[in-house]
């Protein structure tokens, strides 16, 4: 699959309402784990935080791929 096709797939996924809801639900669930943990459950909170960061990393990666289309369009305008 070429980069522009990947960019379009990522853009579509990031704009999909169901995908956005799933991502938000996952983050909310992990925040709930942090909020509901006992003061001595440091490992539980750290795991939940790592999960949130992983979700953000995945979404950021998809955004980076989706930006490839815009980058190429701007590149041609400059040249």
C-alpha positions in Angstrom: 0.0 0.0 0.0 1.5 3.4 -1.0 1.8 6.2 1.5 -1.0 8.3 0.2 -3.4 5.4 0.5 -2.2 4.8 4.0 -2.7 8.4 4.8 -6.3 8.3 3.5 -7.0 5.2 5.5 -5.6 6.8 8.7 -7.5 10.0 8.0 -10.8 8.1 7.6 -10.1 6.1 10.8 -9.3 9.2 12.8 -12.5 10.9 11.6 -14.6 7.9 12.3 -17.1 8.5 15.1 -17.0 4.9 16.4 -13.2 4.9 16.5 -13.2 8.2 18.4 -15.7 6.8 20.9 -13.6 3.6 21.4 -10.4 5.6 22.0 -12.2 8.0 24.4 -13.8 5.0 26.3 -10.5 3.3 26.6 -8.9 6.4 28.1 -11.8 7.0 30.4 -11.6 3.4 31.6 -8.0 3.8 32.5 -8.6 7.2 34.2 -11.2 5.4 36.2 -8.6 2.8 37.2 -6.4 5.6 38.5 -9.2 7.3 40.3 -10.4 4.1 41.9 -7.1 2.9 43.0 -6.0 2.8 46.7 -3.2 5.0 47.8 -0.8 2.1 48.0 -1.6 0.8 44.5 1.2 2.6 42.8 1.8 -0.2 40.2 -1.9 -0.2 39.2 -1.8 3.6 38.6 1.5 3.3 36.7 0.1 0.6 34.5 -3.1 2.6 33.8 -1.0 5.7 33.0 1.2 3.6 30.6 -2.0 2.4 28.9 -3.2 5.9 28.4 0.2 6.9 27.0 0.1 3.9 24.6 -3.3 4.9 23.3 -2.0 8.4 22.8 1.1 7.0 21.0 -1.1 5.0 18.6 -3.4 7.9 17.8 -0.3 10.1 17.3 1.2 7.6 14.9 -2.0 7.5 12.9 -2.1 11.3 12.8 1.5 11.3 11.6 0.6 8.9 8.7 -2.5 10.9 7.9 -0.4 14.1 7.7 1.6 12.6 4.9 -1.1 13.7 2.4 -1.0 17.3 3.6 2.8 17.3 3.6 3.0 16.1 0.0 0.4 18.7 -1.1 2.4 21.5 0.5 5.6 20.1 -0.9 4.2 20.5 -4.5 3.0 24.0 -3.8 6.5 25.0 -2.7 8.2 23.5 -5.7 
